[in-house]
Amino acid sequence: MSRRMARETALRTLFQQEFQDLPWQEAFQNSLEEAEGMTEKNIAFSKEIVEGVNLRRLDLDSALDEFAVDWRIERVARLEKTVLRMALFELMFMEDVPRGVSVNEAIELVKTFSTEEAAKFVNGILGNVIKHMNFLPEKVKKDEDSK
């Protein structure tokens, strides 16, 4: 199985949390039951995304607010918002995932579970994020140092 299945599992988990207000561990376990044939490596990858998005949600939403020009994060549809959080987490905190792969996978997830128009929206925001990528890790680090 590929990392795509791992990302879909992470998306199902995070989306389930949005609607059912479950702890991420319970939602992740539910999602794993639907994901047949995932390797331990892909389960770990999926778990890293889910755990990271939950841990860094405020940082991710703050960055998304900054780069979603003319859009407030609370106005973005839940599915697109979830995919954007996942992609941004990968871009900011998962050094082993190439930027282009993170963006492409986010777009493909949105195309699969939403619309072509939503995929263009996600692509635009992530394009803006990539353009300013050098700023993001410094900003997050600076925010952590001040806590």
Z-matrix of the N, CA and C atoms (Angstrom, degrees):
N
C 1 1.451
C 2 1.526 1 110.15
N 3 1.288 2 114.91 1 152.31
C 4 1.456 3 120.84 2 -175.64
C 5 1.526 4 111.29 3 -96.92
N 6 1.315 5 113.04 4 175.17
C 7 1.458 6 118.43 5 174.78
C 8 1.524 7 111.26 6 -68.69
N 9 1.319 8 117.19 7 -19.90
C 10 1.476 9 119.59 8 177.76
C 11 1.525 10 108.96 9 -59.67
N 12 1.333 11 117.02 10 -45.17
C 13 1.465 12 120.74 11 177.99
C 14 1.532 13 109.92 12 -61.41
N 15 1.312 14 116.85 13 -38.02
C 16 1.464 15 120.67 14 178.40
C 17 1.528 16 110.36 15 -64.14
N 18 1.331 17 116.09 16 -41.85
C 19 1.467 18 119.82 17 178.30
C 20 1.534 19 110.88 18 -67.05
N 21 1.320 20 117.41 19 -39.59
C 22 1.462 21 119.93 20 177.74
C 23 1.522 22 110.57 21 -62.87
N 24 1.315 23 116.48 22 -38.55
C 25 1.466 24 120.85 23 177.30
C 26 1.525 25 110.25 24 -65.23
N 27 1.322 26 116.64 25 -42.73
C 28 1.467 27 120.40 26 176.76
C 29 1.525 28 110.30 27 -62.16
N 30 1.330 29 116.72 28 -42.77
C 31 1.467 30 120.89 29 179.01
C 32 1.529 31 110.68 30 -61.76
N 33 1.324 32 117.24 31 -46.49
C 34 1.475 33 120.14 32 178.54
C 35 1.530 34 110.62 33 -59.58
N 36 1.321 35 116.02 34 -41.11
C 37 1.464 36 120.53 35 -179.69
C 38 1.520 37 111.31 36 -63.22
N 39 1.320 38 115.84 37 -52.10
C 40 1.460 39 120.55 38 -176.82
C 41 1.530 40 111.62 39 -66.40
N 42 1.325 41 115.78 40 -36.52
C 43 1.459 42 120.22 41 178.89
C 44 1.531 43 110.17 42 -68.00
N 45 1.323 44 115.70 43 -39.62
C 46 1.469 45 120.74 44 177.20
C 47 1.529 46 110.06 45 -60.99
N 48 1.314 47 116.05 46 -40.59
C 49 1.460 48 120.25 47 177.70
C 50 1.527 49 111.37 48 -61.28
N 51 1.319 50 116.98 49 -39.24
C 52 1.465 51 121.78 50 179.87
C 53 1.523 52 111.58 51 -58.31
N 54 1.324 53 116.37 52 -39.43
C 55 1.466 54 120.52 53 -173.46
C 56 1.517 55 114.00 54 -95.89
N 57 1.312 56 118.01 55 -28.50
C 58 1.462 57 119.93 56 -173.00
C 59 1.517 58 113.95 57 -112.61
N 60 1.318 59 117.43 58 -1.98
C 61 1.458 60 121.33 59 178.77
C 62 1.533 61 112.10 60 51.21
N 63 1.334 62 115.58 61 48.27
C 64 1.461 63 121.95 62 178.72
C 65 1.521 64 110.46 63 -96.37
N 66 1.322 65 117.72 64 152.31
C 67 1.466 66 119.00 65 169.57
C 68 1.529 67 108.51 66 -61.09
N 69 1.333 68 117.17 67 146.14
C 70 1.464 69 119.18 68 -175.15
C 71 1.523 70 111.96 69 -59.70
N 72 1.337 71 117.27 70 -33.39
C 73 1.462 72 119.78 71 -178.66
C 74 1.531 73 111.51 72 -62.75
N 75 1.334 74 116.24 73 -42.23
C 76 1.463 75 120.39 74 179.77
C 77 1.532 76 110.90 75 -68.83
N 78 1.323 77 116.24 76 -44.20
C 79 1.466 78 120.15 77 178.61
C 80 1.530 79 110.41 78 -63.13
N 81 1.327 80 117.16 79 -38.32
C 82 1.465 81 121.12 80 179.15
C 83 1.524 82 110.40 81 -64.49
N 84 1.307 83 116.76 82 -43.57
C 85 1.468 84 120.84 83 178.44
C 86 1.534 85 110.88 84 -61.50
N 87 1.323 86 116.62 85 -42.45
C 88 1.469 87 120.63 86 176.46
C 89 1.523 88 111.23 87 -59.51
N 90 1.315 89 116.38 88 -43.68
C 91 1.469 90 121.06 89 -178.80
C 92 1.519 91 111.54 90 -67.92
N 93 1.312 92 116.89 91 -36.03
C 94 1.471 93 120.22 92 178.98
C 95 1.522 94 111.40 93 -64.03
N 96 1.316 95 115.99 94 -33.04
C 97 1.464 96 119.79 95 179.35
C 98 1.530 97 111.39 96 -63.57
N 99 1.327 98 117.41 97 -27.65
C 100 1.463 99 122.27 98 178.71
C 101 1.526 100 112.58 99 -86.94
N 102 1.311 101 117.55 100 -16.66
C 103 1.469 102 122.30 101 -174.58
C 104 1.516 103 109.89 102 -99.53
N 105 1.308 104 115.80 103 94.02
C 106 1.465 105 120.11 104 -178.73
C 107 1.521 106 111.00 105 -82.15
N 108 1.317 107 115.35 106 141.84
C 109 1.456 108 120.67 107 171.92
C 110 1.515 109 116.04 108 80.09
N 111 1.320 110 118.48 109 13.51
C 112 1.470 111 119.15 110 177.90
C 113 1.519 112 109.96 111 -75.34
N 114 1.314 113 115.61 112 137.33
C 115 1.463 114 121.28 113 176.95
C 116 1.524 115 109.49 114 -76.25
N 117 1.314 116 115.78 115 161.80
C 118 1.469 117 120.11 116 176.99
C 119 1.525 118 110.55 117 -58.95
N 120 1.323 119 116.35 118 -37.20
C 121 1.468 120 121.44 119 -179.94
C 122 1.538 121 110.40 120 -63.20
N 123 1.322 122 116.98 121 -42.91
C 124 1.460 123 120.42 122 179.79
C 125 1.521 124 112.17 123 -73.38
N 126 1.326 125 116.76 124 -31.98
C 127 1.464 126 119.60 125 174.08
C 128 1.519 127 109.43 126 -63.44
N 129 1.322 128 116.66 127 -43.31
C 130 1.468 129 121.30 128 178.91
C 131 1.536 130 111.01 129 -63.71
N 132 1.340 131 116.65 130 -40.53
C 133 1.463 132 121.31 131 178.24
C 134 1.538 133 110.12 132 -62.46
N 135 1.315 134 116.53 133 -47.03
C 136 1.457 135 121.79 134 178.89
C 137 1.528 136 110.73 135 -61.14
N 138 1.309 137 116.21 136 -44.57
C 139 1.469 138 121.26 137 -179.72
C 140 1.528 139 110.80 138 -63.34
N 141 1.328 140 117.04 139 -38.83
C 142 1.465 141 120.42 140 178.72
C 143 1.531 142 110.88 141 -61.37
N 144 1.325 143 116.38 142 -41.34
C 145 1.468 144 120.24 143 178.29
C 146 1.528 145 110.26 144 -65.09
N 147 1.324 146 116.89 145 -49.23
C 148 1.473 147 121.03 146 -177.55
C 149 1.524 148 110.65 147 -61.25
N 150 1.306 149 116.13 148 -49.64
C 151 1.460 150 120.37 149 -178.98
C 152 1.527 151 110.63 150 -63.33
N 153 1.336 152 116.40 151 -43.11
C 154 1.459 153 121.03 152 -179.33
C 155 1.516 154 112.96 153 -64.77
N 156 1.331 155 116.73 154 -43.00
C 157 1.467 156 119.76 155 178.71
C 158 1.526 157 109.83 156 -63.80
N 159 1.316 158 117.85 157 -39.68
C 160 1.463 159 120.17 158 177.73
C 161 1.522 160 111.71 159 -65.80
N 162 1.314 161 116.77 160 -42.82
C 163 1.461 162 121.72 161 -178.54
C 164 1.523 163 112.05 162 -69.34
N 165 1.327 164 117.61 163 -36.41
C 166 1.471 165 122.61 164 -173.28
C 167 1.532 166 113.35 165 -106.98
N 168 1.280 167 117.29 166 16.57
C 169 1.470 168 120.98 167 -172.94
C 170 1.525 169 113.13 168 -53.60
N 171 1.314 170 118.32 169 -44.58
C 172 1.469 171 120.75 170 -179.20
C 173 1.526 172 110.98 171 -64.24
N 174 1.330 173 117.85 172 -42.55
C 175 1.467 174 121.55 173 177.13
C 176 1.523 175 110.75 174 -62.90
N 177 1.328 176 116.16 175 -43.16
C 178 1.464 177 120.83 176 -178.73
C 179 1.524 178 110.74 177 -65.44
N 180 1.322 179 117.25 178 -45.05
C 181 1.459 180 120.58 179 -180.00
C 182 1.522 181 111.32 180 -65.52
N 183 1.322 182 116.48 181 -37.52
C 184 1.462 183 120.21 182 177.50
C 185 1.530 184 110.53 183 -63.18
N 186 1.318 185 116.57 184 -44.51
C 187 1.470 186 120.65 185 178.47
C 188 1.525 187 110.44 186 -65.27
N 189 1.330 188 117.35 187 -40.78
C 190 1.464 189 120.41 188 179.09
C 191 1.523 190 111.03 189 -64.38
N 192 1.318 191 117.15 190 -41.36
C 193 1.465 192 120.31 191 176.47
C 194 1.525 193 110.81 192 -57.89
N 195 1.306 194 114.70 193 -39.47
C 196 1.459 195 119.62 194 -178.57
C 197 1.529 196 112.44 195 -68.22
N 198 1.331 197 117.54 196 -36.65
C 199 1.462 198 120.46 197 -172.81
C 200 1.523 199 114.51 198 -103.52
N 201 1.312 200 117.93 199 -7.65
C 202 1.469 201 120.68 200 175.11
C 203 1.523 202 107.29 201 -89.65
N 204 1.319 203 115.44 202 78.44
C 205 1.458 204 121.68 203 -174.65
C 206 1.527 205 109.98 204 -56.45
N 207 1.321 206 115.31 205 130.39
C 208 1.468 207 123.77 206 179.97
C 209 1.531 208 113.72 207 67.69
N 210 1.315 209 118.19 208 13.95
C 211 1.465 210 121.54 209 177.90
C 212 1.521 211 108.62 210 -133.19
N 213 1.317 212 117.22 211 131.69
C 214 1.460 213 121.64 212 170.90
C 215 1.521 214 106.81 213 -90.25
N 216 1.306 215 117.83 214 142.66
C 217 1.464 216 122.47 215 -175.02
C 218 1.530 217 111.09 216 -55.98
N 219 1.324 218 117.93 217 -34.37
C 220 1.466 219 119.38 218 -179.07
C 221 1.530 220 112.64 219 -70.86
N 222 1.338 221 117.99 220 -14.42
C 223 1.471 222 121.52 221 177.72
C 224 1.527 223 113.10 222 -89.11
N 225 1.319 224 116.57 223 -13.82
C 226 1.465 225 120.87 224 -178.80
C 227 1.532 226 108.50 225 -77.35
N 228 1.342 227 116.88 226 137.40
C 229 1.467 228 121.50 227 179.03
C 230 1.525 229 110.32 228 -56.85
N 231 1.308 230 116.29 229 148.68
C 232 1.475 231 121.38 230 -174.00
C 233 1.529 232 113.34 231 -57.86
N 234 1.310 233 117.49 232 -42.75
C 235 1.467 234 119.24 233 -178.88
C 236 1.522 235 110.66 234 -63.26
N 237 1.323 236 116.94 235 -49.25
C 238 1.458 237 120.59 236 -179.55
C 239 1.529 238 111.11 237 -63.41
N 240 1.329 239 115.73 238 -39.56
C 241 1.464 240 120.07 239 178.50
C 242 1.533 241 110.57 240 -62.27
N 243 1.313 242 116.20 241 -41.70
C 244 1.467 243 120.71 242 179.78
C 245 1.524 244 110.75 243 -64.66
N 246 1.325 245 116.81 244 -45.43
C 247 1.462 246 120.64 245 178.88
C 248 1.534 247 110.42 246 -63.84
N 249 1.328 248 117.11 247 -40.93
C 250 1.463 249 120.23 248 178.39
C 251 1.533 250 111.28 249 -62.85
N 252 1.310 251 117.07 250 -41.48
C 253 1.475 252 119.78 251 177.38
C 254 1.533 253 110.52 252 -61.30
N 255 1.337 254 115.62 253 -43.96
C 256 1.468 255 119.66 254 179.58
C 257 1.531 256 110.78 255 -61.10
N 258 1.326 257 116.14 256 -48.73
C 259 1.470 258 120.37 257 -177.97
C 260 1.520 259 110.64 258 -63.61
N 261 1.306 260 116.59 259 -42.01
C 262 1.457 261 119.66 260 -179.90
C 263 1.523 262 110.94 261 -65.89
N 264 1.320 263 116.97 262 -38.81
C 265 1.464 264 119.06 263 175.82
C 266 1.527 265 110.42 264 -59.91
N 267 1.333 266 116.76 265 -45.81
C 268 1.466 267 120.04 266 177.91
C 269 1.520 268 110.92 267 -59.95
N 270 1.327 269 116.79 268 -45.51
C 271 1.465 270 121.09 269 -177.77
C 272 1.526 271 112.23 270 -63.81
N 273 1.312 272 116.50 271 -39.53
C 274 1.459 273 120.51 272 -174.50
C 275 1.527 274 114.42 273 -87.20
N 276 1.337 275 117.20 274 -31.25
C 277 1.460 276 118.28 275 -167.78
C 278 1.532 277 115.59 276 -126.86
N 279 1.315 278 118.52 277 -7.93
C 280 1.469 279 120.43 278 -177.98
C 281 1.535 280 108.86 279 -113.23
N 282 1.306 281 115.28 280 89.03
C 283 1.460 282 120.66 281 -173.91
C 284 1.524 283 113.61 282 -65.27
N 285 1.323 284 118.00 283 -21.78
C 286 1.468 285 120.56 284 -177.92
C 287 1.530 286 113.25 285 -81.29
N 288 1.338 287 117.13 286 -4.67
C 289 1.464 288 120.98 287 -179.88
C 290 1.531 289 108.51 288 -104.80
N 291 1.337 290 117.95 289 117.23
C 292 1.470 291 120.01 290 178.63
C 293 1.527 292 111.32 291 -60.58
N 294 1.325 293 115.82 292 143.75
C 295 1.463 294 121.29 293 -178.01
C 296 1.525 295 111.95 294 -54.42
N 297 1.322 296 116.15 295 -47.17
C 298 1.466 297 120.41 296 -177.99
C 299 1.514 298 112.50 297 -60.24
N 300 1.324 299 116.16 298 -36.14
C 301 1.466 300 120.69 299 178.99
C 302 1.528 301 109.80 300 -66.98
N 303 1.317 302 117.20 301 -44.40
C 304 1.471 303 120.80 302 179.21
C 305 1.522 304 110.97 303 -58.75
N 306 1.319 305 116.33 304 -46.17
C 307 1.461 306 120.70 305 -178.52
C 308 1.526 307 110.20 306 -66.08
N 309 1.323 308 117.04 307 -48.21
C 310 1.467 309 120.85 308 -179.09
C 311 1.529 310 111.41 309 -60.50
N 312 1.311 311 117.36 310 -44.03
C 313 1.464 312 120.54 311 179.82
C 314 1.526 313 111.39 312 -64.47
N 315 1.324 314 117.33 313 -38.18
C 316 1.463 315 120.52 314 177.49
C 317 1.527 316 110.19 315 -62.48
N 318 1.312 317 116.25 316 -44.58
C 319 1.465 318 120.79 317 179.87
C 320 1.526 319 110.32 318 -63.25
N 321 1.319 320 117.07 319 -42.80
C 322 1.469 321 120.40 320 179.61
C 323 1.529 322 111.63 321 -65.16
N 324 1.328 323 117.42 322 -38.86
C 325 1.472 324 119.88 323 176.79
C 326 1.526 325 110.87 324 -61.19
N 327 1.323 326 116.11 325 -44.47
C 328 1.459 327 119.83 326 -179.51
C 329 1.526 328 110.70 327 -66.67
N 330 1.325 329 117.73 328 -40.18
C 331 1.469 330 120.61 329 177.07
C 332 1.528 331 110.51 330 -60.67
N 333 1.330 332 116.44 331 -39.15
C 334 1.464 333 121.06 332 -178.51
C 335 1.527 334 111.99 333 -70.03
N 336 1.319 335 116.98 334 -42.59
C 337 1.465 336 120.49 335 -171.28
C 338 1.529 337 114.74 336 -106.65
N 339 1.335 338 117.30 337 -4.44
C 340 1.467 339 120.00 338 179.62
C 341 1.526 340 108.78 339 -137.87
N 342 1.314 341 117.35 340 -129.38
C 343 1.465 342 120.61 341 -174.49
C 344 1.528 343 111.46 342 -125.33
N 345 1.318 344 115.52 343 165.98
C 346 1.459 345 121.79 344 175.72
C 347 1.532 346 110.15 345 -61.98
N 348 1.323 347 115.73 346 -39.66
C 349 1.470 348 120.50 347 178.85
C 350 1.534 349 110.73 348 -62.48
N 351 1.318 350 116.71 349 -41.76
C 352 1.472 351 120.79 350 177.43
C 353 1.520 352 110.55 351 -64.14
N 354 1.325 353 117.03 352 -37.34
C 355 1.468 354 121.09 353 178.32
C 356 1.528 355 110.48 354 -63.30
N 357 1.328 356 117.45 355 -38.88
C 358 1.468 357 121.10 356 177.47
C 359 1.530 358 110.44 357 -65.15
N 360 1.319 359 116.14 358 -40.51
C 361 1.469 360 121.49 359 177.69
C 362 1.531 361 110.52 360 -60.32
N 363 1.343 362 116.43 361 -48.82
C 364 1.468 363 121.79 362 179.36
C 365 1.527 364 110.23 363 -61.99
N 366 1.322 365 116.98 364 -42.71
C 367 1.462 366 121.26 365 178.66
C 368 1.528 367 110.65 366 -59.58
N 369 1.335 368 117.15 367 -43.13
C 370 1.460 369 121.03 368 179.96
C 371 1.518 370 112.59 369 -62.59
N 372 1.318 371 115.94 370 -44.62
C 373 1.472 372 119.24 371 179.94
C 374 1.522 373 110.32 372 -65.88
N 375 1.330 374 116.92 373 -46.29
C 376 1.469 375 119.20 374 -178.79
C 377 1.531 376 111.42 375 -66.56
N 378 1.325 377 116.82 376 -32.96
C 379 1.466 378 119.76 377 174.59
C 380 1.514 379 111.47 378 -61.26
N 381 1.333 380 116.40 379 -41.81
C 382 1.456 381 121.39 380 177.42
C 383 1.531 382 110.86 381 -66.21
N 384 1.314 383 116.77 382 -39.00
C 385 1.470 384 121.04 383 177.61
C 386 1.531 385 109.88 384 -61.92
N 387 1.336 386 116.88 385 -47.62
C 388 1.471 387 121.02 386 -178.56
C 389 1.525 388 110.56 387 -60.87
N 390 1.325 389 115.51 388 -39.02
C 391 1.471 390 119.96 389 -179.55
C 392 1.535 391 110.73 390 -60.05
N 393 1.323 392 116.35 391 -31.60
C 394 1.465 393 121.71 392 -177.37
C 395 1.538 394 112.27 393 -109.29
N 396 1.305 395 116.74 394 20.07
C 397 1.467 396 122.59 395 -172.79
C 398 1.522 397 113.97 396 -56.14
N 399 1.299 398 118.62 397 -36.47
C 400 1.469 399 120.50 398 -177.90
C 401 1.519 400 111.46 399 -62.65
N 402 1.311 401 117.09 400 -26.36
C 403 1.456 402 122.54 401 -179.62
C 404 1.529 403 111.79 402 -76.44
N 405 1.319 404 117.81 403 -36.50
C 406 1.474 405 121.26 404 -170.60
C 407 1.523 406 115.21 405 -61.71
N 408 1.343 407 119.81 406 -55.47
C 409 1.469 408 117.59 407 -177.50
C 410 1.525 409 112.53 408 -59.06
N 411 1.352 410 117.08 409 -35.63
C 412 1.443 411 121.03 410 178.57
C 413 1.523 412 110.27 411 -65.03
N 414 1.326 413 116.36 412 -42.61
C 415 1.456 414 121.40 413 -179.46
C 416 1.528 415 111.01 414 -62.35
N 417 1.324 416 117.13 415 -46.02
C 418 1.458 417 121.09 416 -179.08
C 419 1.530 418 109.24 417 -64.82
N 420 1.334 419 117.02 418 -44.08
C 421 1.457 420 120.39 419 179.48
C 422 1.527 421 110.06 420 -60.82
N 423 1.323 422 116.94 421 -44.48
C 424 1.445 423 121.80 422 179.49
C 425 1.526 424 110.61 423 -60.37
N 426 1.339 425 116.91 424 -43.15
C 427 1.461 426 121.02 425 178.12
C 428 1.523 427 111.44 426 -61.55
N 429 1.344 428 117.31 427 -39.67
C 430 1.462 429 121.06 428 -179.81
C 431 1.512 430 111.07 429 -68.04
N 432 1.349 431 117.17 430 -38.25
C 433 1.458 432 121.11 431 179.82
C 434 1.514 433 112.53 432 -64.03
N 435 1.341 434 116.79 433 -28.19
C 436 1.455 435 120.47 434 -177.47
C 437 1.527 436 113.06 435 -84.10
N 438 1.345 437 116.94 436 -6.31
C 439 1.478 438 119.87 437 -178.42
C 440 1.506 439 111.29 438 -84.07
